Amino acid sequence: MIRKELVAASAEPMILALLANGESYGYAIIQEVKARSGGKLQWTDGMLYPVLHRMESRGLIKARWGESETGRKRRYYSLKKDGKTAMAKHHEQWSLVHSVLAGLKKEQYV
Amino acid sequence: MFNLEQSIANWRTHMLVAGIKTPVPLDELENHLREDVGQQIQLGISPQQAFENSVRQIGCADELKTEFNKTRDTKCIRPRKMLRMGVIGLSVTLILNLFGLFVLGKSSCAFFSHQWWPDWFACYCLWSTFTVIGFFGSANWKWLKPTKE
């Protein structure tokens, strides 16, 4: 299981990247993250919503009420222009961290 | 005998009592709960067990309230929005002012006439303040945003 600090830090870039593929809603976002991480990246489900609301209030994403297949109302989120910019920044920073770690690990085997 | 609808209603009441009072998060959380319970029931889990699993997975009300409160703290009028509101407000006030002067021929609408101040001064002051704060804020609006995320 991944440490909760890392899970929290990766939440925003993860959500932005998922929403870049199209609009989605809370439950689907959680399921997608679980599936893509093979169940290793586990959020407390309820904690996703404050993160989504914070991102919405910062203008990174927008929300609209729609309907689910069963007719229940559902809140869909999609990416805004500022969200795309934030995603690019996140990607750059996480790539840097990854490359530094990968470089260090490589040196250990030389 | 377990009643799913009653249990969901009780859970919602518990959330309300704990302080999650705004409808949007509560509705969203309830939808999430229903969706998760439904998925688990489809996999063959009993409604009671599915409900208990979902409630546990959603998390406790106090922690959620704390997180949602952080969201409320970060909500502030962004400078660009303030600038836009200020400019629109000033424009509308000016148009109304000129409309009154030239179309209706009301002297009280004329700039700097003796009746101008009480009629329009407050409007100009308000929208000018929005415009100025919005303008300087847009240039470097970090100072208007809470630093704590």
HADDOCK unambig.tbl for C-alpha pairs under 7 A between the chains (distance, minus, plus):
assign (segid A and resid 27 and name CA) (segid B and resid 32 and name CA) 5.80 0.50 0.50
assign (segid A and resid 44 and name CA) (segid B and resid 57 and name CA) 5.68 0.50 0.50
assign (segid A and resid 44 and name CA) (segid B and resid 58 and name CA) 5.84 0.50 0.50
assign (segid A and resid 44 and name CA) (segid B and resid 59 and name CA) 6.18 0.50 0.50
assign (segid A and resid 45 and name CA) (segid B and resid 57 and name CA) 5.67 0.50 0.50
assign (segid A and resid 45 and name CA) (segid B and resid 58 and name CA) 4.56 0.50 0.50
assign (segid A and resid 45 and name CA) (segid B and resid 59 and name CA) 6.98 0.50 0.50
assign (segid A and resid 46 and name CA) (segid B and resid 29 and name CA) 6.76 0.50 0.50
assign (segid A and resid 46 and name CA) (segid B and resid 58 and name CA) 4.20 0.50 0.50
assign (segid A and resid 46 and name CA) (segid B and resid 59 and name CA) 5.75 0.50 0.50
assign (segid A and resid 46 and name CA) (segid B and resid 64 and name CA) 6.80 0.50 0.50
assign (segid A and resid 47 and name CA) (segid B and resid 64 and name CA) 6.48 0.50 0.50
assign (segid A and resid 50 and name CA) (segid B and resid 67 and name CA) 5.74 0.50 0.50
assign (segid A and resid 50 and name CA) (segid B and resid 68 and name CA) 5.04 0.50 0.50
assign (segid A and resid 50 and name CA) (segid B and resid 71 and name CA) 6.31 0.50 0.50
assign (segid A and resid 53 and name CA) (segid B and resid 71 and name CA) 6.36 0.50 0.50
assign (segid A and resid 54 and name CA) (segid B and resid 71 and name CA) 4.89 0.50 0.50
assign (segid A and resid 54 and name CA) (segid B and resid 74 and name CA) 6.99 0.50 0.50
assign (segid A and resid 57 and name CA) (segid B and resid 75 and name CA) 5.66 0.50 0.50
assign (segid A and resid 74 and name CA) (segid B and resid 31 and name CA) 6.99 0.50 0.50
assign (segid A and resid 75 and name CA) (segid B and resid 28 and name CA) 6.89 0.50 0.50
